[in-house]
Amino acid sequence: MTGIPLTMKRLVVTAPGKDMASCKIEVQDSVIVPTPTSGQVLIKVAASAINPSDYSAWYRCNPDQCPLVMGSEGSGTVVKVGGTLTGLLSGVKVGSKVGFVNLKDNQGSYSEYVVADAFGGVFKLLDDDMPVEDAASFFVNPFTAIAIIESAKALGAKAFVHTAAASQLGQMIVKLAPSENIEIINVVRREEQAALLREIGAKHVVVTGGDNATTWKEELKLKVKELEATIAFDAIAGNSTGDMLDVLPNKGTVFIYGGLAGRAGNINPIDMIYNEKKIQSFLVTNWLQADGILSTLARIRAASKNVTANLKEGSWASTQFVDTTLENAHADLIKLMTNKNGSTNQKMRVRMGNAD
């Protein structure tokens, strides 16, 4: 393990904008490397994933929040432990490969080093042979996939509708669903996205674009009736939320967990007033923290065991990455989002160099 430097680089937003392209982002290169206190560990970051929840905040932040640190999850190697008891009680030691989340004290994961809570923000990777950078997206998508399926099962659902289903998260849900004995009705915009999902095992896919632009909703209604789906998880919002509410049976619920199309709309009030349909929010951290500390710990332990055992390429929790650097992250993300296929089947990963 090489020595720990005094300073490091990190990525920050210096000014918001009207969209991703117009916000200002820069690399700070003389940031003091944080020091772990009792209960914390210092991690040399190998890589960090760029999630939609990350980049939407970059250009929507307030000017007085800038410089705004960036990044919510990542992976790396522990290089320092804050006290002997921390290592003994957490099982995390110098040299441990870990995923990390829930950073505090004005830290972001697009940094060369971060300090994380050894007991609530660090997840030791079970497979020492796996490249540590492959765990860069170990939390947001895999834990959300588990949370969505577990929430649906808790409501007694036999099947549910999922929008933006060709995303990395959508693919994880498709791969995980058979072992959980639940059916997924996948909603996508393009036929090539449908083909991608069918290749990995999806049985029910509805395409909303192309030749299906005027007929997809009726097709989806029939599929909902056939599979007795009572809920939908909507990552899009905009008009999608109202469309999903429309296709569900009376007393059905649409859970919104993303806002790709902006404010939710297209909602028929009759559905909510007389047909007793509902719209609710959904967030993975709320699911984790529901029903008290003992339930939270049990969920985290079970989800972590499932995810860390399945991060290898080809497993349900694995992610297909497109790599970038701190210096090129902004330009590369804009390029990825504006190409013909968008970010389907690709998640951008900021690499900090090879882990020791």
N, C-alpha and C positions, 0 to 999 in steps of 0.2 A: 504494500500500500504506500503510495507516494505521500509526501508531506502535505499538510493542509495550508493553502495560501492565505494571505491576509485579506485579499480582495477577490471579487468575482464579477462575472457578467450576469445581467438579467434583462428581460424584456419588459418594457412598460408602455402604456398609452400616455402620450403627452398632451393630446387634444382629441376630443370626440369629433364626429362628423355626421353627415346625413346617411352614410352607409360605410361598409367596410373599407372601400377604396379611399374615402376622403378622411378617415380618421388618421391621426398621426401616431406612429409607433417608432420607438427607438431603443437601441441597446445601451444600457448604462454599464460602464465597464470598470468602475472603481467602487463598487458596493462592498461594504465590510461583510466578510463571511460571518454568519451568526454563530454564537456559541451555545451549545445545549446546556440546560440546567437540569436539575434532578427530574426524572420522568421523561426526558426528551433524548432524542438522538440526532446527530448531524449526518445528513445523507449527501453523498456525492451523486448528483442527478445524472442518470444515463440518458433518459428520454422522458418526454411529456407529451400527452395527446392533446390535440386541439379539438374541443367539443363545440357543438353549436351554442351551448349555454355559455361558453367562454366568449366566442367572438361576437355574439349579439350584445354582450355587455361592453365590449370595447368602444363601439361607436355610439351607444346609448347612454354612456356614463355622463355625469355632470362635470363641467370644467373644473370645479373646485375639488373633485376627486383625483385629479391628475397631479403628479404622475401616478397612474393606476397600475399596480402590479398585475400580472397576467398568469393564468394557468391554475387549474384546480386539482389535477392529479398527475402522478408520474411514477417512475421507478428508478431505483439506483442502489448504491451500496453504502452501508453504514460505515462511517469512518471515525466516529467518536460517539461515546455513550456518556450521558450526563449522570455519572455516579454509579458505583458498584451495584447498588440495589436495583437500579433501573434495568441493568442487564440481567440480573438474576431473576427478577420477577417477571419480566416481559419475554425472556428467551431470545431477545434481540441483542446481538453482539457485534463488535467490529468485524467487518467482512460479510455480515448477513446481507443477502439480496432481498430487497423489500419493495413493495408498492407503498405509496403514501398518498394521503388525502387529508382534507380538513386542516389546511395550514392556517396558522394564526400570526399575529404580530406583523401585519403588512408584508406578508410573503406571498409569492406566486411560484408555481411549479416551473415556469420558464426561466429558471435560474440554475446556475452551476452547482449551487449548494442550497439546501434547505434544512431547517430544524423542524422536526415533527414530534408529536406526542407519541411516545412508545406504546401507550396503552389504548389510545383512541384514534390514532391517525396513521399507524404503521401496520402493514400486513406482511408477515414473513412468507416468502415464496417457498412452496413445498418442494419444487423441483430444482435442485442446485445445478442441473445440467442445462436448464433453459437459459438462453441469453436474457440478461436482466432487462434489456430494452424492450423485449417482447411483452413485458407487463406494464407498458406505459399507459395502457387504457384498461387497467384491471378493475376499476371501480364503477365509473359512471354507467357504461353500457351493460356489462355483465350483471351488476347488482340490480340495475333497472329491469333487465330481462327477468330475473328471478322474482323481483318485487311485483311486476305486472302479472306474471303467471300465478304467483301465490295469492295475490289479491283477487284475481278472477276465480280461483278455486274456492277461496274463502266465502265468496258470494254464491257459491253453488253453480257457477257457470259451466256449461258443457263445451262452450265455444265462445270466442269473442272476435270482434273486428279490430284490425290494426292498420292504421294509415301510415303512409311513408314507409311501407313494409320492406322495401329493398335496401334500407339503410343498414349499417353495420349492426345496430341494435335489432332491427327487424330480422336480419339473418340469424342472429343469436336466438331469438325467440322461436323461429322456425325449427332450428336444430334442437332446442331444448324441449319443445312442446311434446314430442312423442313419449319421452320418458316420464312426463307429467300427466299423461292421459287427458290431454285437452286439445281441441281443434282450433286452428287459427284461420280466419278469413283475411287474407292479405290484400290490401288495396294499394295499387301502384299506378303511376301515370303512364308508363310506356311498356310496350310488349317485350322489349329486351330485358326490362327489370323483372317482368313476370317469368321469362325464360330462366333468368338467373336463380330466382327463388325455386322454380320447379326442379332445377338441377340439384339443389341441396335438400330436396324432399318436400317442398310445399305442395299440398294437395288442393288447396282452395285459393285461387288468385283472381282478383277482379281488376281489370285495366280500365282506367277512367279516360284515357286520351285516345287519339287516333280514331279508328272506325267505331270505337265504343263510346265516343263522347256524348251521344244522346241516349244511349241504352244502358249504360253501366249501372245506374241506380236501380233499375228494375232487376237487373241481374243480381245485384247485391242484396236486394230485398228477398229474392227467392232463396239465395244462399243462406241468409240469416234465418229464414223460416225453416229451411231444410235441416240446419244444424242446431236450431233452437238457441241461437245466440241472443243474449240479453244485454250485453255490454259492449262498448267500443272504447279503445284507447286511441286518442287522436293526437298526433304529433304536429299537426299542421295548423289548426285553428282557422281563422278566416272563414270562408264559406263552408269549409269541410265539416266544422262542428255541427252546423245545422243539417247538412246532408246526412251525417251519421245519426243524428237524433231522429231524422225522418225515417230511416230504414229500420230502426230498432222497434221491437214490439212495445206495447203499452207497459209502463213501469220500467222501461229500459234506462240505462245510464251511460252517458258519454263522459269518460275521464279525459280531461285535457292535460297533457304533460309536455307540450311544446307549442311554439308560436311561429312556425316557419312562414305562415302567410299573414301574420299580424293579428289584429283584434278579431275575436270570434264573432261571427255574424250569421246571417241567413237562417235565423232561428224562428220557427213558427211557434208563437206563444200558446197556441191551442195544444200543441204536444205536451207542454209543461203544465198547463192549467187543467185540462180535461183528461189527458192521456197519462198523466202522472209520470212523465219522463223527466229525467234529471240530468244536470250537467255538474260535474264536480272536478276539482283540481286533483292532480296526482303528482307526487314528488317522492323520489326514492328515499330521501332522508326522513320524510314524514312517516313512510312505511316502516323504516328501521326503528324509529323512536316511539311507535305506537304502543300503548298498553304497559308502559312502565319500563324500568331499567332491566329487570330480569328478562322480559320478552325481547328487549333490544339486544341484550348480550347474546341471547340464544339465536336470534335472527342473524346477527353479525357472524357468529361462530359458524353456523350452518352454511350461510351464503359464502363466506370466505373459504371454507373447506371445499365447496363445490367449484368455485371460480378458480382458485389457485391450482386445483388439480386438472383444470381444463383450459389452461392458457396456451398450451402448445399448438403449433400450426395444425389445422384440421379439426381440432376439438371445438366444442360448441362456443366456448368463450374466447376463442382466438380472434384477432383483428388483422385485417389487411391494411398495411400502412403505406403512406407515401412520405418519405423523409425530407426534412428541411433543417435549416440551422437557425440560430437566433437571428442572425443578420438577414436571412432571406425569408423568414417565416411570413411576413406580411405580404410580400409580392407573390410568393408561391401559393398562399392560401387564396388570394384573389384569382390567380390563374386557375386553380383547381375548381373554384366555385363558378367560374364563368365559362368553362369549357362545355362542350356539347352534352356530355353525360353528367355534368355536375360532380358531386362528390360521392355518387353511388358506388358502393363497393370499395371505397377508399377513405381512409382517415389520415389526416396529416399528423405527423409525429415530429416534434422538435428534438433533434439529437444533439447532445452536448459533447459527443466524442465517446470513445470506448470506455466502458467501466473498467476499473482495475480488477 
